[in-house]
Amino acid sequence: MPFGISDSGEESQGQNPHSDSQELSAMSDNEKTQAKTEQAKGKMKEVAGSAVGNERLTAEGRTDQAKGDAREAKEKIKDVFKD
């Protein structure tokens, strides 16, 4: 059945008003999870690099943590403007 057409053949007046909100919330939750994962992965790399004296791995870890921090900050800003 084509989008926007009901079973009776009439065009619908719109979508469920909550569907977009729920979809954005799910996306936001996914982004927040990715941010936390990136931060944790970065911390593990940093600690491992420090433990074995590998400066490149330590730097990669710090970079991953910074990326996760930036992603988390972006999501917090989006949450402020979502309401």
C-alpha angles and dihedrals in degrees: 000000000000118000113267096021120109127212089264091057094252121130113249119239094230145308132292102290091220097053095078091046092050092047092050090047091052090049090048092050090050091050091049090051090050090050092052091046091051091049092050093046089050093050091051091050091048093050093044091048091050092047094055097033095247106149093185092056091045090052092047089052092052090048092051090049091051090051090051091048091051092049091049092049090050091053092049090052090049089051091054092054095039093079 
